[in-house]
Amino acid sequence: MPSTWEQIVVDAEDPARLARWWAEALGYVIVHEEPDEVEIRRTPDTLPGLLFTPVPDAKTVKNRLHIDLRPDDQEAEVERLVDMGARPVDIGQHDVSWVVLADPEGNEFCVLAGRGGGQ
């Protein structure tokens, strides 16, 4: 029997702050919180979750794994995320249909074109 995908672990300088940022960005809820870890999920019973854990150092290189978001309206979602504290980043993507942003701790993620194929 195959394994169940439980969560992705995200290293963070401030796990509580970053977990709350991602919970707001994704419309998730906090399902577990301790001083050294915070887990968010779409609903308390829905897997997978994102588990934020502390690390003593800042992020210094491009992510090896990242999240892709597909909103209904790419332009509006990019604006909302930037207003929340994300920032545009250039990782060498050139002319593509997605937008690369970084969360408040510098973790890159992509906002894909809207579901209908447009902006």
N, C-alpha and C positions, 0 to 999 in steps of 0.2 A: 504494500500500500504506500503511495507517495506521501510525502510530508505536507503539512499545512503551512502556508506562508503566514507567520504570526506577525512580524513587524520588520521595519527597517530601523536600524539604530543610527542616530545622527549625533555625531560628536559636536559639543557646543561649549563655548566659554560660559554662557549663562543659559542652562537648559530650560529653566522656567520661562524666561523672556522669549526665547526662540520658539518654544513649544506653543506659547500663546500667540505669537505672530503667525505661525503656520496654521494653528487652529482657526484663527480668523480668516486667513487667506483661503483655506479649504472648506470652511463651514463645518469643521470638526469640533468635537468636545473633548475635554480632558477626562480621561477615564482612570488615571492613576497618577498620583503625585507624591513624591518624597523629596527630601532635600537634594538627593543625588540623581534623580530621574523623574521624567514626566512623560506619560504616554498619552497620545491623542488618537482618536478614531472617528470615523464618520458617525457611528452610533456606538454605545457601550458594547454591543454584542457583535459588531461588524469588524471582521479582520480584512486586510492587515491594518496594523497601526504604525505610527511613527513614535519611536522611543528616543527621547533626547537625554543624553548623558554627558557629564562634565569631562572636559579635557583641559589641561593647564595652559595650552598654547593656542595661538590664533591659527586659523587656516592660512596656508601659504601657497598652495598649488591648486590647479584646476581639479575639480571633482572627478573621481573615477566612476561615479554613479550619480545620476541626477534625475529629478522629477520633471516630467512633461505634463503641462496642463493644457486642456483643450476647452476653452470657454465658448459660449455662444458668440460673443463679440470680443475679438482679440484686442482691438484698440481700447475699448472700455475697460477690459480686464487689466491690461498693462497700466493704464492710468490709475486704476484703483490700487493695484499692488505698489506702484511707485508712490502714491499718496500715503500708503501704509509704511513705507520705508525701504522698499526694494529699490535697486538702482540698475540701470542698463549696464551691461558689460560686453566687451568685445573679446571673444575667445578665438577669433579668426574665422567666424562664421560667414563673412562676406555677404553676398546678396541672397538671402534665404527668406522663406515665408514665415518663419518663426522669429520670436523676439527672445533674446537671452537676457535674463535678469539675475541679480544676486540678492539673496535675503539679507537681513541686517548683519549677519555674521560672515557674509561673503560667499555662501554656498550658491553655485549657479543652478538655475532651472530655466526651462523653456516654456514660453507661452505660444502654443501652436495657433494656426489660423482657425477661425471660427468653424463650427461643426458643418455649416453649409458650404465650406470651402472659401468663404470670403472673409473680409475683415470683420 
